[in-house]
Amino acid sequence: MVSLNITIKQKKNRSRKATIEFDADKFERLAAVFGFFNPDFLKSLEESEKDFKEGKVKRLRSFKDLR
């Protein structure tokens, strides 16, 4: 298995945000392992984008909004 070097940088003044950096070629391999290029996954993405554009989806700021 190919190793994936990831750099995670966290800002001091914003402790809840982080920046993640890694090589694009290795990211493509990782995406393939997770099945992101699978036709069924790509179809589900297209359907979810369509639902979002039609207003069938609302943004949640917290899991508390699910109650």
Distance bins in CASP14 RR format, pairs under 12 A and 6 or more apart:
PFRMAT RR
TARGET T0000
AUTHOR 0000-0000-0000
RMODE 2
METHOD distances of the structure
MODEL  1
1 26 0 0 0 0 0 1 0 0 0 0 0
1 29 0 0 0 0 1 0 0 0 0 0 0
1 30 0 0 0 0 0 1 0 0 0 0 0
1 33 0 0 0 0 1 0 0 0 0 0 0
2 22 0 0 0 0 0 1 0 0 0 0 0
2 23 0 0 0 0 0 1 0 0 0 0 0
2 25 0 0 0 0 1 0 0 0 0 0 0
2 26 1 0 0 1 0 0 0 0 0 0 0
2 27 0 0 0 0 0 1 0 0 0 0 0
2 28 0 0 0 0 0 1 0 0 0 0 0
2 29 1 0 1 0 0 0 0 0 0 0 0
2 30 0 0 0 0 1 0 0 0 0 0 0
2 32 0 0 0 0 0 1 0 0 0 0 0
2 33 0 0 0 0 1 0 0 0 0 0 0
3 22 0 0 0 0 0 1 0 0 0 0 0
3 23 0 0 0 0 0 1 0 0 0 0 0
3 26 0 0 0 0 1 0 0 0 0 0 0
3 29 0 0 0 0 0 1 0 0 0 0 0
3 30 0 0 0 0 0 1 0 0 0 0 0
4 20 0 0 0 0 0 1 0 0 0 0 0
4 21 0 0 0 0 0 1 0 0 0 0 0
4 22 1 0 0 1 0 0 0 0 0 0 0
4 23 1 0 0 1 0 0 0 0 0 0 0
4 24 0 0 0 0 0 1 0 0 0 0 0
4 25 0 0 0 0 0 1 0 0 0 0 0
4 26 1 0 1 0 0 0 0 0 0 0 0
4 27 1 0 0 1 0 0 0 0 0 0 0
4 28 0 0 0 0 0 1 0 0 0 0 0
4 29 1 0 0 1 0 0 0 0 0 0 0
4 30 1 0 1 0 0 0 0 0 0 0 0
4 31 0 0 0 0 0 1 0 0 0 0 0
4 33 0 0 0 0 1 0 0 0 0 0 0
4 34 0 0 0 0 0 1 0 0 0 0 0
5 20 0 0 0 0 0 1 0 0 0 0 0
5 21 0 0 0 0 1 0 0 0 0 0 0
5 22 1 0 0 1 0 0 0 0 0 0 0
5 23 1 0 0 1 0 0 0 0 0 0 0
5 25 0 0 0 0 0 1 0 0 0 0 0
5 26 1 0 0 1 0 0 0 0 0 0 0
5 27 0 0 0 0 0 1 0 0 0 0 0
5 30 0 0 0 0 0 1 0 0 0 0 0
6 18 0 0 0 0 0 1 0 0 0 0 0
6 19 0 0 0 0 0 1 0 0 0 0 0
6 20 1 0 0 1 0 0 0 0 0 0 0
6 21 1 0 0 1 0 0 0 0 0 0 0
6 22 1 0 1 0 0 0 0 0 0 0 0
6 23 0 0 0 0 1 0 0 0 0 0 0
6 26 0 0 0 0 1 0 0 0 0 0 0
6 27 0 0 0 0 1 0 0 0 0 0 0
6 30 0 0 0 0 1 0 0 0 0 0 0
7 18 0 0 0 0 0 1 0 0 0 0 0
7 19 0 0 0 0 1 0 0 0 0 0 0
7 20 1 0 0 1 0 0 0 0 0 0 0
7 21 1 0 1 0 0 0 0 0 0 0 0
7 22 1 0 0 1 0 0 0 0 0 0 0
7 23 0 0 0 0 0 1 0 0 0 0 0
8 17 0 0 0 0 0 1 0 0 0 0 0
8 18 1 0 1 0 0 0 0 0 0 0 0
8 19 1 0 0 1 0 0 0 0 0 0 0
8 20 1 0 1 0 0 0 0 0 0 0 0
8 21 1 0 0 1 0 0 0 0 0 0 0
8 22 0 0 0 0 1 0 0 0 0 0 0
9 17 0 0 0 0 1 0 0 0 0 0 0
9 18 1 0 0 1 0 0 0 0 0 0 0
9 19 1 0 1 0 0 0 0 0 0 0 0
9 20 1 0 0 1 0 0 0 0 0 0 0
9 21 1 0 0 1 0 0 0 0 0 0 0
9 22 0 0 0 0 0 1 0 0 0 0 0
10 16 0 0 0 0 1 0 0 0 0 0 0
10 17 1 0 0 1 0 0 0 0 0 0 0
10 18 1 0 1 0 0 0 0 0 0 0 0
10 19 1 0 0 1 0 0 0 0 0 0 0
10 20 0 0 0 0 0 1 0 0 0 0 0
11 17 1 0 1 0 0 0 0 0 0 0 0
11 18 1 0 0 1 0 0 0 0 0 0 0
11 19 1 0 0 1 0 0 0 0 0 0 0
12 18 0 0 0 0 0 1 0 0 0 0 0
20 27 0 0 0 0 0 1 0 0 0 0 0
20 30 0 0 0 0 0 1 0 0 0 0 0
21 27 0 0 0 0 0 1 0 0 0 0 0
22 28 0 0 0 0 0 1 0 0 0 0 0
22 29 0 0 0 0 0 1 0 0 0 0 0
22 30 0 0 0 0 1 0 0 0 0 0 0
22 31 0 0 0 0 0 1 0 0 0 0 0
23 29 0 0 0 0 1 0 0 0 0 0 0
23 30 0 0 0 0 1 0 0 0 0 0 0
24 30 0 0 0 0 0 1 0 0 0 0 0
24 31 0 0 0 0 0 1 0 0 0 0 0
25 31 0 0 0 0 0 1 0 0 0 0 0
25 32 0 0 0 0 0 1 0 0 0 0 0
26 32 0 0 0 0 0 1 0 0 0 0 0
26 33 0 0 0 0 0 1 0 0 0 0 0
27 33 0 0 0 0 0 1 0 0 0 0 0
27 34 0 0 0 0 0 1 0 0 0 0 0
27 36 0 0 0 0 1 0 0 0 0 0 0
28 34 0 0 0 0 0 1 0 0 0 0 0
28 35 0 0 0 0 0 1 0 0 0 0 0
28 36 0 0 0 0 1 0 0 0 0 0 0
28 37 0 0 0 0 1 0 0 0 0 0 0
29 35 0 0 0 0 0 1 0 0 0 0 0
29 36 0 0 0 0 0 1 0 0 0 0 0
29 37 0 0 0 0 0 1 0 0 0 0 0
30 36 0 0 0 0 1 0 0 0 0 0 0
30 37 0 0 0 0 0 1 0 0 0 0 0
31 37 1 0 0 1 0 0 0 0 0 0 0
31 38 0 0 0 0 0 1 0 0 0 0 0
31 41 0 0 0 0 1 0 0 0 0 0 0
31 42 0 0 0 0 0 1 0 0 0 0 0
32 38 0 0 0 0 1 0 0 0 0 0 0
32 41 0 0 0 0 0 1 0 0 0 0 0
34 41 0 0 0 0 1 0 0 0 0 0 0
35 41 1 0 1 0 0 0 0 0 0 0 0
35 42 0 0 0 0 1 0 0 0 0 0 0
35 44 0 0 0 0 0 1 0 0 0 0 0
35 45 0 0 0 0 0 1 0 0 0 0 0
36 42 0 0 0 0 1 0 0 0 0 0 0
36 44 0 0 0 0 0 1 0 0 0 0 0
36 45 0 0 0 0 1 0 0 0 0 0 0
37 43 0 0 0 0 0 1 0 0 0 0 0
37 45 0 0 0 0 0 1 0 0 0 0 0
38 44 0 0 0 0 1 0 0 0 0 0 0
38 45 0 0 0 0 0 1 0 0 0 0 0
39 45 0 0 0 0 0 1 0 0 0 0 0
39 46 0 0 0 0 0 1 0 0 0 0 0
40 46 0 0 0 0 0 1 0 0 0 0 0
40 47 0 0 0 0 0 1 0 0 0 0 0
41 47 0 0 0 0 0 1 0 0 0 0 0
41 48 0 0 0 0 0 1 0 0 0 0 0
42 48 0 0 0 0 0 1 0 0 0 0 0
42 49 0 0 0 0 0 1 0 0 0 0 0
43 49 0 0 0 0 0 1 0 0 0 0 0
43 50 0 0 0 0 0 1 0 0 0 0 0
44 50 0 0 0 0 0 1 0 0 0 0 0
44 51 0 0 0 0 0 1 0 0 0 0 0
45 51 0 0 0 0 0 1 0 0 0 0 0
45 52 0 0 0 0 0 1 0 0 0 0 0
46 52 0 0 0 0 0 1 0 0 0 0 0
46 53 0 0 0 0 0 1 0 0 0 0 0
47 53 0 0 0 0 0 1 0 0 0 0 0
47 54 0 0 0 0 0 1 0 0 0 0 0
47 56 0 0 0 0 0 1 0 0 0 0 0
47 57 0 0 0 0 0 1 0 0 0 0 0
48 54 0 0 0 0 0 1 0 0 0 0 0
48 55 0 0 0 0 0 1 0 0 0 0 0
48 56 0 0 0 0 1 0 0 0 0 0 0
48 57 1 0 0 1 0 0 0 0 0 0 0
49 55 0 0 0 0 0 1 0 0 0 0 0
49 56 0 0 0 0 0 1 0 0 0 0 0
49 57 0 0 0 0 1 0 0 0 0 0 0
50 56 0 0 0 0 1 0 0 0 0 0 0
50 57 0 0 0 0 1 0 0 0 0 0 0
51 57 1 0 1 0 0 0 0 0 0 0 0
51 58 0 0 0 0 0 1 0 0 0 0 0
52 58 0 0 0 0 1 0 0 0 0 0 0
52 59 0 0 0 0 1 0 0 0 0 0 0
58 65 0 0 0 0 1 0 0 0 0 0 0
58 66 0 0 0 0 0 1 0 0 0 0 0
59 65 0 0 0 0 1 0 0 0 0 0 0
60 66 1 0 0 1 0 0 0 0 0 0 0
60 67 0 0 0 0 0 1 0 0 0 0 0
END
